Amino acid sequence: MRSRTVQLLLAGVVGCTSHSQAPSPRDAQARQTLLLTTHETAPGRHCQLVDPEFPLPDVATVIDTAAIPEYLHQAGMTRDTGYAVLSIRYDSAGQPTRERMIEYSVPDSLAESLRSVIASALLPRPAGSPLAARLRIELGPLPSYRIGKSEYCLPERIVENNAPNPGGLAVTMGPTARKSVTEYKYDVEVSPSGSVEDVRFLTDIDVQLAEDFRVEVKKQHWRPALDDGLPVTGHATTSLFLETRSRAMLLP
């Protein structure tokens, strides 16, 4: 009877869609130019720019700058100085769906009021114009505004210190004399809480082996994808290496 041993080992994540990398977190000037922030929103993570080739719109088409001073006055923030960086999102209908604080220097007691002011002043965009961007507002007698890029961090598997070294799926079948290694790519869907929701193979593989592998992968813990620091459902494409060893054919 043939014996089969299965050892589950994962290769490194190779990412979902190719994007330009984010500026080095040690390059504050580059981060303020593109991402409008001084500090990383995900220290130590592999992050990338969202839509790096997409031209950013003029800030006046995103926010009603003429109305902001009155909104600030109504919120009791007329004399305040400081800055705030917000993550903003528009859906395909051109409607704003997010205005979330990422970084700010105003007092904590004023942060929510400032977020509400920005939300009230966001302008609708033409239908079919989704947008992922960051908005920076500098407060003072005459507020100023900038639009910058957003940042997306891929899901990352958490490997325990005592866990086996990840690397491939080895299958041994009977007495060995020959071996071959095949790479299978698969997609892992990771929830905002870091649990594996689904494992989908992108290349053909034996049904039972795929199911055994899927069960093991769903036991893993991951760091979730981060959309401007917000945990979201994300996908990572990685590889399984299947090593088979089989009885050699003896020739006369």
C-alpha positions in Angstrom: 0.0 0.0 0.0 1.3 3.4 -0.8 1.9 5.7 2.1 1.5 9.4 1.9 2.9 12.0 4.4 1.8 15.6 4.1 3.9 18.4 5.6 2.4 21.9 5.2 4.8 24.7 4.6 4.0 28.1 3.2 6.1 30.1 0.8 6.3 33.9 1.3 3.5 36.2 0.2 4.1 37.6 -3.3 1.3 40.2 -3.3 -1.9 40.7 -5.1 -1.6 43.5 -7.7 1.6 45.2 -8.6 1.8 48.8 -7.3 4.6 51.2 -6.6 6.1 51.0 -3.2 5.4 53.6 -0.5 8.2 56.0 0.4 10.7 54.9 3.0 9.3 55.5 6.5 12.6 57.2 7.3 12.2 59.7 4.5 9.8 62.2 6.2 9.9 64.6 3.3 8.9 61.9 0.7 6.1 60.8 3.0 4.8 64.3 3.4 4.9 64.8 -0.3 3.0 61.7 -1.3 1.2 60.4 1.8 0.9 63.7 3.7 1.9 62.0 6.9 5.1 62.1 9.0 4.8 58.7 10.5 3.9 55.2 9.2 0.4 54.1 9.8 1.6 50.5 9.8 5.2 50.3 11.1 7.1 47.3 9.8 4.5 46.3 7.3 4.9 45.8 3.5 2.8 48.6 2.2 2.3 50.2 -1.2 0.6 53.2 -2.8 -3.0 52.9 -3.9 -3.4 53.7 -7.7 0.1 55.2 -8.0 -0.4 56.2 -11.6 -3.8 57.7 -11.1 -3.6 61.6 -11.2 -5.0 63.2 -8.1 -7.8 65.6 -8.6 -7.6 69.3 -7.7 -8.5 69.8 -4.0 -11.2 72.3 -4.9 -13.1 69.5 -6.7 -13.1 67.4 -3.6 -13.8 69.8 -0.7 -15.7 73.1 -0.5 -12.8 75.2 0.7 -15.0 78.3 0.7 -17.4 76.8 3.2 -14.7 75.5 5.6 -14.0 78.7 7.5 -17.7 79.1 8.4 -17.9 75.4 9.4 -14.9 75.8 11.6 -16.4 78.9 13.2 -19.6 77.0 13.9 -17.5 74.2 15.5 -15.7 76.8 17.7 -12.3 76.2 16.0 -11.7 79.6 14.5 -8.6 80.4 16.4 -7.1 77.0 16.5 -3.9 76.0 14.6 -2.5 72.6 13.7 -3.1 70.0 11.0 -5.0 66.9 10.3 -4.6 64.1 7.7 -7.8 62.2 6.7 -8.3 59.1 4.6 -11.2 59.8 2.2 -13.0 57.5 -0.1 -15.6 58.0 -2.9 -17.6 55.2 -4.5 -18.3 54.7 -8.2 -21.4 56.8 -7.9 -19.2 59.7 -6.9 -20.4 59.9 -3.3 -18.1 60.2 -0.3 -18.0 57.0 1.8 -15.2 57.7 4.3 -13.5 60.6 6.0 -11.4 59.0 8.7 -8.6 60.7 10.8 -5.2 59.2 10.3 -2.9 61.8 11.9 -3.5 65.1 13.6 -1.9 67.7 15.9 -5.1 69.3 17.2 -6.3 68.5 20.7 -8.1 65.2 21.0 -11.2 67.1 22.1 -11.3 68.8 18.8 -10.4 65.9 16.5 -14.0 64.6 16.0 -15.3 68.1 15.4 -12.7 68.6 12.7 -13.5 65.3 11.1 -17.2 66.3 11.1 -16.4 69.7 9.5 -14.4 67.9 6.7 -17.2 65.4 6.1 -19.7 68.3 5.8 -17.6 70.0 3.2 -16.8 67.1 0.9 -18.2 67.6 -2.6 -19.8 64.9 -4.8 -17.8 63.7 -7.8 -19.0 62.7 -11.3 -20.5 59.2 -11.5 -17.8 56.7 -12.3 -15.1 58.5 -10.4 -14.2 56.4 -7.4 -11.4 57.9 -5.4 -9.0 56.7 -2.7 -6.9 59.6 -1.4 -5.7 61.5 1.7 -6.6 65.1 2.5 -4.4 67.3 4.7 -5.8 70.5 6.2 -3.6 73.1 7.9 -5.6 75.2 10.3 -5.1 78.9 11.0 -6.6 82.2 10.0 -6.7 80.9 6.4 -6.8 77.1 6.2 -4.8 75.4 3.4 -5.4 72.0 1.9 -3.5 69.2 0.0 -4.5 66.0 -1.7 -2.1 63.0 -1.4 -1.9 59.3 -2.1 -3.4 56.5 0.0 -1.5 53.5 1.3 -2.4 49.8 1.3 -0.7 47.1 3.3 -0.9 43.4 2.3 -2.0 40.7 4.7 0.9 39.1 6.4 1.1 35.7 8.0 2.1 35.6 11.7 4.8 32.9 12.2 5.3 31.9 15.8 8.9 31.6 17.0 8.6 27.9 17.6 6.6 27.1 14.4 8.2 25.0 11.7 10.0 26.9 9.0 7.4 27.6 6.2 8.3 26.5 2.7 6.1 24.0 0.6 4.0 20.9 0.8 6.0 17.7 0.7 4.2 14.5 -0.3 6.0 11.1 -0.1 4.6 8.1 -1.9 6.2 4.7 -1.2 9.9 3.8 -1.7 11.7 6.8 -3.1 14.1 7.0 -6.0 12.9 10.0 -8.0 11.4 13.3 -7.0 9.8 16.3 -8.7 8.7 19.6 -7.3 5.7 21.5 -8.7 4.6 25.0 -7.7 0.9 25.8 -7.2 -0.3 29.3 -6.7 -3.2 30.0 -4.4 -5.1 33.0 -3.0 -5.7 33.5 0.7 -8.6 35.7 1.8 -7.9 37.3 5.2 -10.6 39.0 7.3 -10.2 42.3 9.2 -9.7 40.2 12.4 -6.8 38.3 10.8 -8.6 34.9 10.3 -8.4 33.0 7.0 -11.8 33.1 5.4 -11.0 31.3 2.1 -8.2 29.5 0.3 -8.5 29.3 -3.5 -6.0 27.5 -5.8 -5.1 29.4 -9.0 -3.7 26.3 -10.6 -5.0 22.7 -10.9 -4.2 20.4 -7.9 -5.4 17.1 -6.6 -8.8 17.7 -4.9 -7.9 15.8 -1.6 -4.5 17.5 -1.3 -6.1 20.9 -1.8 -8.7 20.2 0.9 -6.1 19.0 3.4 -4.0 22.1 2.7 -7.0 24.4 3.0 -7.9 23.0 6.4 -4.4 23.6 7.7 -4.2 27.1 6.3 -7.4 28.1 8.0 -5.7 27.4 11.3 -3.2 30.1 10.7 -3.2 33.7 12.1 -2.5 36.7 9.8 -2.1 40.4 10.2 -5.0 41.8 8.2 -4.7 44.1 5.2 -4.7 47.8 6.1 -6.4 50.4 4.0 -4.8 53.7 5.3 -4.4 51.9 8.7 -7.9 50.5 8.8 -8.1 46.7 8.9 -10.0 45.4 5.9 -10.6 42.1 4.1 -7.6 41.5 1.9 -6.1 38.9 -0.4 -2.6 37.6 -0.7 -1.2 35.4 -3.5 1.4 32.9 -2.4 2.8 29.5 -3.5 2.6 25.9 -2.4 5.5 23.6 -3.5 4.5 20.0 -3.9 7.3 17.5 -3.8 6.5 13.9 -4.9 8.8 10.9 -4.6 7.9 7.7 -6.4 9.3 4.2 -7.0 12.0 4.2 -9.7 11.3 2.1 -12.8 14.0 -0.6 -13.1 15.1 -1.2 -16.7 16.6 -4.5 -17.9 
